[in-house]
Amino acid sequence: MKYLFLALILHISFYTLNAQSCSNTYPGGAQNWSALSWSCTGGGTSPAAGGTFTENLSIATIGNGDNLTINVSLTLTGNLSFSSSGSNPTITIPAGVTVVINGNFTDNDNNVNYVVNGTLIVTGTFKGKNNAVFSGTGTVSGGTLDLGNGASCSGGCPSLNFNTCSQGDAFCTSNVTSGTTYSWNGSASSNWQTASNWTPTRTTPGTNDYLTFTSSGANKSITNVPSQTVGNMLVTGSSAYSFTPAASGNTLTLSKTSGNALQIDNGSTLSIGATSNTLNLTLPSSGKGSIGGQLNLVVGTFTINGATLILHTNSTPLARTSGQVTANSSTTLRFGDTGYTSGSTIVLPSSIFNGSPTISTIVMNRTNGATLGNQTITVNSTATFTLGVLNTNSTGQIRFSSSAVSVAESASSYINGYAQMGSTSVGTGALNYLGMSIASGANNIGSVTITRRTGTNGVNTFNGNTSIAASWDVTATADPAAGRNISFSWLAAFDNASNSTLRFQTYSNTGSGFNPVGSLQLLSSAGPPRQSASVSTTVLNNSTFTLSDENNTLPVSLTEFTAAQDNADILLEWTTSSELNFDFFSVEKSMDGMAFHEIGTVKGHGTTNQANNYTLRDKSPIIGKNYYRLKSVDLDRYTEYFKIISVDYTQEKQFSLYPNPTEGKSISIKINFPIDESYNLIILDNLGSEVGRLTDTQPDATLIFTKPLSNGLYYARFATSSFAKTVRFIVQN
């Protein structure tokens, strides 16, 4: 496709510029404006590097097949003209480039292709010849458009907005909107409402007016700004303007939906409002705002309901003192855009929005990405990640409602930090969102939420070893008793210390530490993205999932822990899939699930990737619910607790003594039922005389005799309000 731009001659009524001029004889072929050599007279300055100039410019002998790209922004007070050595040249203004000509633009060539993806403003006359062709997505505006005959658009017109259009055929009525372009000159005062402060004189403001603010304007602190509807506003030329309202609460409403209703170019700043003087600014619904410089919301509201806001180039395109941005569910927020992908990381200030906004669409398309402030942004339609990283945090998350399309991330563009899938109905169906896949199943799990934490926020540490830099926090209405297969995917950027060629272990933490889910398995795909093998879980609600490779597993990977009554005992069994520098297990017991005590230890296997089975018998279970947990102890004494399990124990109430026979210095009791009151234990000799007494509440207690008992037969009477029993024991020393 051919490229386009403009040939211009500029004339302004209030300047006489013939003495200052620069000319160029076009060298042919494809050239950038910045590479052209200029011959200047009368004090003229070469415009090759862009900037602000007061002079006339002319380019000669641009001809067949030539392609001039104006690759720098410039503001020219004067005229720009092109003369041809043939037809069909192309003049291109790329995205991100703004050319303001306070004068006339004249192109003497036929069949000129104008490719405008940036901005061209001609306050005088844009004069072309026959068969001009426009294309691109930018904006061309000004005073008068005069193109001769046969003008057309190829693949869609840029936004064309002129006060008058003298085209000889239907091009004007089909493609050009009317509106006067005014440039602020500030020559009379700082008063917005003084007509002579604008070029041309703005006697009768109109709702389609295109207002431009360039470096040539004096009195850049503009006062007495009314409530007013205008078409578009442009701040360019590395200018800094401030608007103070005529009355607090005034609103500038932008109306144009073609091109950029608001455009603040890189290097330029617009501040709205002043202390105790609120000034609001509103984009049109279905309109666009493009900020590559900075919009500073001193006091007032910037409303972007239903509009598209493009933030690019500058690292702080939005700033605030007390002002805020208001968005709604039809808003599109774009970080970067085609032609605007450069610049350092954009950082949104804290509290920039009026509450945590819900918007329609978010787009990430800039090399160095963007960082959210302290407010969560909810997306209810689509999120497009083309280029760069969106950095989020615990208070400034990116959240996707149940109506949002699943997010497609890539190695070149993704979310780093907190991303949340809002409550989504799953039932017995399947789900795949934010890298977590839940297969369909027989059990109805109701609604599910997923919060994925990546980067440093996603890393979990296991005794000096670490997980991948991704974790998934899950809630579900109900857990799948029959189990659900789950798997996870992540980008290589979140590998952390893991090696994708090794086996990986999935872990789950329901509040008492990470426990393995399934066994060590190779990834089903090294990607991108990485894809874990499926494992089955019966617990989803209030669970955190992560993974690590086999070199970064937990010191002990516990795959099973069960308890069951076995005659008069409770048999505890557990299995490990791997152990690292491991010493032993401590088995602990509780009657209430809170206060635990050790009932035994079992030696471990040091370091192994083989499965190992362990058992321990509790020979003193209590009737009712018994709670157990495992504590792992490493060789370096690092400890970790695993999940608590319980078992209901049924048996007749029993009371016994041990050891029997005893040496007569002490005797211990054991009962198999819970005690919720004090009991009495009385020791009698063979003649019925009391030789010892114990009052206690513990099911396991020891009576130490004040004087060792002599050899012989003794009786122990145990009694509570609901149970009594007498047993015999022998003293033998």
URMO-V480193 format. One record per backbone hydrogen bond with DSSP energy under -1.0 kcal/mol. NH is the residue of the N-H (numbers start at 1). CO is the residue of the C=O. Records with the same first field share a line. If there is no record, write none. Layout:
BEGIN
NH: CO ; CO
END
This chain:
BEGIN
5: 113
15: 12
20: 17
21: 41
22: 56
23: 39
24: 58
26: 60
31: 67
33: 69
35: 32
36: 33
39: 23
41: 21
44: 41
50: 47
51: 73
53: 75
56: 20
57: 79
58: 22
59: 81
60: 24
62: 83
66: 63
67: 29
68: 90
69: 31
70: 92
71: 69
74: 98
75: 51
76: 100
77: 53
80: 104
81: 57
82: 106
83: 59
85: 62
88: 110
90: 66
91: 113
92: 68
93: 115
97: 94
99: 119
100: 74
101: 121
102: 76
103: 101
105: 125
106: 80
107: 127
108: 82
111: 130
113: 89
114: 133
115: 91
116: 135
117: 93
118: 93
119: 97
120: 139
121: 99
122: 141
123: 101
124: 103
126: 144
127: 105
128: 146
131: 149
133: 112
134: 152
135: 114
138: 116
139: 118
140: 159
141: 120
142: 161
143: 122
144: 124
145: 164
146: 126
152: 132
154: 134
159: 138
161: 140
162: 177
163: 142
164: 143
166: 145
168: 148
174: 170
175: 171
176: 172
177: 160
182: 210
183: 199
184: 212
185: 197
186: 197
192: 223
194: 191
197: 194
198: 195
199: 183
202: 195
203: 201
209: 206
210: 180
211: 232
212: 182
213: 234
217: 214
218: 185
222: 220 ; 242
223: 190
225: 244
228: 251
230: 253
231: 209
232: 209
233: 261
234: 211
235: 263
236: 213
241: 269
242: 220
243: 271
244: 222
246: 225
249: 278
250: 247
252: 280
253: 228
254: 282
255: 230
256: 231
261: 288
262: 288
263: 233
264: 290
265: 235
268: 265
269: 239
270: 294
271: 241
272: 296
273: 243
274: 277
277: 274
279: 299
280: 250
281: 301
282: 252
283: 303
286: 306
287: 284
289: 308
290: 262
291: 310
292: 264
293: 264
294: 268
295: 317
296: 270
297: 319
298: 272 ; 296
299: 272
302: 324
303: 281
304: 326
307: 304
308: 287
309: 332
310: 289
311: 334
312: 291
314: 312
319: 295
321: 297
322: 298
323: 297
324: 300
325: 352
326: 302
331: 328
332: 307
333: 361
334: 309
335: 363
336: 311
340: 337
346: 369
347: 315
348: 371
352: 349
354: 325
355: 353
359: 378
360: 331
361: 331
362: 382
363: 333
364: 384
365: 335
366: 387
367: 341
369: 366
370: 389
371: 346
372: 391
377: 397
378: 357
379: 399
380: 359
381: 360
382: 360
384: 362
386: 364
387: 364
388: 412
390: 414
391: 370
392: 416
393: 396
398: 418
399: 377
400: 420
401: 379
404: 401
405: 381
410: 413
416: 390
419: 452
420: 398
421: 450
422: 400
424: 448
426: 446
427: 446
429: 426
431: 438
433: 436
436: 433
437: 487
438: 431
439: 485
441: 428
445: 427
448: 424
449: 475
450: 421
451: 473
452: 419
453: 471
454: 417
455: 469
458: 455
462: 465
465: 462
467: 460
468: 547
469: 494
470: 468
471: 453
472: 545
473: 451
474: 543
475: 449
477: 445 ; 447
478: 445
481: 479
483: 480
484: 537
486: 535
487: 437
489: 435
490: 530
494: 491
495: 492
498: 495
502: 499
504: 521
505: 548
507: 546
508: 515
509: 544
515: 508
517: 506
521: 504
524: 531
525: 531
530: 490
531: 525
532: 488
535: 486
537: 484
543: 474 ; 540
544: 509
545: 472
546: 507
548: 505
550: 503
552: 549
557: 578
559: 575
560: 575
562: 573
564: 571
566: 569
569: 566
570: 618
571: 564
572: 616
573: 562
574: 614
575: 560
576: 612
577: 557
579: 608
580: 555
582: 606
583: 633
584: 633
585: 602
586: 631
587: 600
588: 629
589: 597
590: 627
597: 589
599: 587
602: 585
604: 583
608: 579
612: 576
614: 574
616: 572
618: 570
623: 672
624: 649
626: 647
627: 590
628: 645
629: 588
631: 586
632: 640
633: 584
634: 638
635: 581
637: 634
640: 632
642: 630
645: 628
647: 626
649: 624
656: 670
658: 668
662: 730
667: 703
668: 658
669: 701
670: 656
671: 699
672: 654
679: 696
680: 719
681: 694
682: 717
683: 692
684: 715
685: 689
688: 685
691: 683
692: 683
694: 681
696: 679
703: 667
705: 665
709: 664
712: 731
714: 729
715: 684
716: 727
717: 682
718: 725
719: 680
720: 723
725: 718
727: 716
729: 714
731: 712
732: 662
END
